Amino acid sequence: MPHRRTEQTHATPALPCPCGLPATYPECCGRFHSGERQAPTAELLMRSRFSAFAVGDTGYLLRSWHPSTRPAGLDLDPGQRWERLEILATQRGGMFETEGSVEFRAHYREGRHTGSLHEHSAFAREAGAWVYVGPLSPVDFD
């Protein structure tokens, strides 16, 4: 995901998680954001990072970023809302692997404009935790 800010929203505990899975936010990505658990796969880390953009959790985004590619800070766009995530493909990134990739399309809204971000991202396991490394190909905004 780009270094842009989403409108700070707080996921409602009774509603499905922003990542698109049917569990509620506290049962799904909220447990990763709080540090209670670590995402066990690259795909779940990708989903939790999307949810972090959706709820404005820059601390989690920075913590889950590979040290070699992590920016010094992150300033998200308060007028942008991340609304829906589509996982298009995953390669490796399982519970017992150390590398993986996830191709996704993230849908957003800025005022009346809607768009999407298409990215094929690399993930690696560092000190036992999955982290986002960066895009494997140019990021495409629609």
C-alpha positions as CSV (number, residue, x, y, z in Angstrom):
1,M,0.0,0.0,0.0
2,P,1.3,3.5,-0.6
3,H,2.4,5.9,2.1
4,R,-1.0,7.6,2.2
5,R,-3.3,8.2,5.2
6,T,-6.8,6.8,5.5
7,E,-9.4,8.6,7.4
8,Q,-9.0,7.5,11.0
9,T,-11.9,5.1,11.7
10,H,-12.3,2.7,14.5
11,A,-13.6,-0.7,13.5
12,T,-16.8,-1.5,15.3
13,P,-16.4,-4.8,17.3
14,A,-19.7,-6.2,16.1
15,L,-19.1,-5.6,12.4
16,P,-17.0,-7.8,10.1
17,C,-13.3,-6.9,9.9
18,P,-12.2,-4.4,7.2
19,C,-10.0,-7.1,5.6
20,G,-13.0,-8.9,4.2
21,L,-13.0,-12.0,6.3
22,P,-16.3,-12.7,8.2
23,A,-14.9,-12.5,11.7
24,T,-15.2,-9.3,13.8
25,Y,-12.3,-6.9,13.9
26,P,-11.2,-7.9,17.5
27,E,-11.3,-11.6,16.5
28,C,-9.5,-11.0,13.2
29,C,-7.0,-8.2,12.5
30,G,-7.5,-6.4,15.8
31,R,-5.6,-9.2,17.6
32,F,-2.6,-8.6,15.3
33,H,-2.8,-4.8,15.6
34,S,-2.9,-5.1,19.4
35,G,0.2,-7.4,19.5
36,E,-1.9,-10.2,21.1
37,R,-1.0,-12.5,18.2
38,Q,1.2,-12.4,15.1
39,A,-0.2,-13.1,11.6
40,P,0.7,-16.8,10.9
41,T,0.8,-16.4,7.0
42,A,1.8,-13.7,4.5
43,E,-1.9,-13.4,3.4
44,L,-3.1,-12.8,6.9
45,L,-0.4,-10.2,7.3
46,M,-1.5,-8.5,4.1
47,R,-5.1,-8.5,5.3
48,S,-4.1,-7.1,8.7
49,R,-2.1,-4.3,6.9
50,F,-5.1,-3.4,4.8
51,S,-7.2,-3.2,8.0
52,A,-4.5,-1.0,9.6
53,F,-4.8,1.4,6.7
54,A,-8.6,1.2,7.1
55,V,-8.5,2.1,10.8
56,G,-5.5,4.4,10.6
57,D,-3.1,2.3,12.7
58,T,0.3,3.7,11.5
59,G,2.2,2.0,14.4
60,Y,1.2,-1.4,13.2
61,L,2.0,-0.6,9.6
62,L,5.5,0.5,10.6
63,R,6.0,-2.5,12.9
64,S,4.9,-4.9,10.2
65,W,7.3,-3.4,7.5
66,H,10.6,-5.0,6.8
67,P,13.5,-2.9,8.3
68,S,15.3,-2.6,4.9
69,T,12.3,-1.0,3.2
70,R,10.4,0.7,6.1
71,P,10.0,4.4,5.9
72,A,11.1,6.6,8.9
73,G,7.5,7.7,9.3
74,L,4.1,7.3,7.8
75,D,1.6,10.1,7.2
76,L,-1.7,8.8,6.0
77,D,-4.2,10.9,4.0
78,P,-7.1,11.7,6.3
79,G,-9.5,12.1,3.3
80,Q,-8.9,8.6,2.0
81,R,-11.0,5.6,3.1
82,W,-9.9,2.1,2.3
83,E,-13.1,0.2,1.8
84,R,-12.5,-3.3,0.4
85,L,-9.7,-5.8,-0.2
86,E,-9.5,-8.5,-2.9
87,I,-6.8,-11.1,-2.6
88,L,-6.1,-12.1,-6.2
89,A,-3.3,-14.7,-5.7
90,T,-0.9,-15.9,-3.1
91,Q,2.4,-17.8,-3.6
92,R,4.0,-19.5,-0.6
93,G,3.9,-17.5,2.6
94,G,2.5,-20.3,4.7
95,M,3.0,-21.0,8.4
96,F,6.2,-23.0,7.8
97,E,7.8,-20.8,5.1
98,T,10.1,-17.8,5.2
99,E,9.1,-16.0,2.0
100,G,5.9,-15.4,0.1
101,S,3.9,-13.0,-2.1
102,V,0.4,-11.8,-2.2
103,E,-1.3,-10.1,-5.2
104,F,-4.2,-7.9,-4.2
105,R,-6.5,-5.1,-5.2
106,A,-7.4,-2.6,-2.5
107,H,-10.4,-0.3,-3.1
108,Y,-10.6,3.2,-1.7
109,R,-12.7,6.3,-1.8
110,E,-11.6,10.0,-1.7
111,G,-14.6,12.2,-1.5
112,R,-16.7,11.3,-4.5
113,H,-13.9,9.6,-6.3
114,T,-13.4,5.8,-6.0
115,G,-10.4,3.9,-7.2
116,S,-8.2,0.9,-6.5
117,L,-4.6,0.0,-5.9
118,H,-3.3,-3.2,-7.5
119,E,0.0,-4.6,-6.1
120,H,1.9,-7.8,-6.1
121,S,3.8,-7.7,-2.7
122,A,6.7,-9.5,-1.3
123,F,6.7,-10.8,2.3
124,A,9.4,-12.3,4.5
125,R,9.6,-13.8,7.9
126,E,12.0,-11.8,10.2
127,A,12.7,-13.0,13.7
128,G,9.7,-15.4,13.4
129,A,7.2,-12.7,12.3
130,W,5.9,-12.0,8.8
131,V,6.7,-8.5,7.5
132,Y,5.9,-6.6,4.3
133,V,9.0,-6.1,2.1
134,G,7.5,-4.2,-0.8
135,P,6.0,-4.4,-4.3
136,L,7.4,-7.0,-6.7
137,S,6.2,-4.9,-9.7
138,P,5.1,-1.3,-10.3
139,V,2.1,-0.4,-8.2
140,D,-1.0,0.3,-10.4
141,F,-3.7,2.9,-9.4
142,D,-7.0,2.7,-11.2
